[in-house]
Amino acid sequence: MNRTEHLLTCLAEECAEVQQSVGKALRFGLDHGYPDRKTTNAQDIAYEIQDVIAIVEMLDECGAVPRSSDLHAIDQKKAKVAALMEFARQRGTLRDSPEEHF
């Protein structure tokens, strides 16, 4: 395994950790955490996302995967998600209630 392959493996693992933290937040709420921990699920998600960013930066630094700074592409993704949320709202699968931290 070379450096790039190692970093890609790390990226996959870190993304899985984000996924696991999100699953815990969906089941138990953002403002709660494991009984034996002092962090909330929201804090755990933020921590795991920082780990992903660190690996992405390392992949960029070694020239394997360029880190995008395309703000237009980011805005396009936000618009697409907003449009799909509106579609979900119209279908009745997304509530119009104020933002909540379930």
SVG drawing of the C-alpha trace seen along z (x, -y; Angstrom):
<svg xmlns="http://www.w3.org/2000/svg" viewBox="-48 -31 52 33">
<polyline fill="none" stroke="black" stroke-width="0.4" points="0.0,0.0 1.4,-3.4 0.7,-6.8 -2.2,-7.7 -3.9,-4.3 -3.3,-4.6 -4.9,-8.1 -7.8,-6.9 -8.4,-4.1 -8.3,-6.7 -10.8,-8.9 -13.2,-6.0 -12.9,-5.2 -13.4,-8.8 -16.5,-9.1 -17.9,-6.0 -17.4,-7.6 -19.3,-10.7 -22.1,-8.4 -22.1,-6.5 -22.3,-9.8 -25.1,-11.1 -27.0,-7.8 -26.6,-8.3 -27.9,-11.9 -30.9,-10.7 -31.8,-8.1 -31.0,-9.9 -30.9,-13.6 -28.2,-16.2 -28.1,-17.5 -27.6,-14.1 -24.7,-11.8 -23.5,-8.5 -24.2,-8.3 -20.5,-7.8 -19.3,-10.7 -19.3,-14.5 -19.9,-15.3 -23.1,-15.7 -23.9,-13.9 -23.6,-17.4 -20.1,-17.8 -19.2,-14.2 -20.4,-14.9 -18.3,-18.2 -15.2,-16.3 -15.6,-13.6 -16.1,-16.1 -12.9,-17.8 -11.1,-14.5 -12.5,-14.1 -11.2,-17.6 -7.8,-16.8 -7.5,-13.7 -8.8,-15.7 -6.1,-18.3 -3.5,-15.6 -4.7,-14.1 -4.5,-17.5 -1.0,-18.2 0.3,-15.0 -1.4,-15.8 -3.7,-12.8 -7.1,-14.5 -7.3,-18.2 -9.3,-20.0 -12.0,-22.0 -12.5,-25.7 -15.2,-26.1 -17.7,-28.2 -20.1,-28.1 -20.2,-24.3 -20.9,-24.6 -23.7,-27.1 -25.2,-24.8 -25.2,-21.9 -26.9,-24.0 -29.6,-25.1 -30.1,-21.5 -30.6,-20.3 -33.0,-23.3 -35.0,-22.3 -35.2,-18.7 -36.3,-19.8 -39.0,-21.9 -40.1,-18.8 -40.2,-16.8 -42.2,-19.5 -44.7,-19.4 -45.0,-15.7 -45.6,-15.9 -42.4,-14.1 -40.7,-17.2 -42.4,-19.3 -42.6,-23.1 -42.0,-23.5 -39.1,-25.7 -35.7,-24.3 -35.3,-22.0 -32.5,-19.9 -34.7,-16.9"/>
</svg>
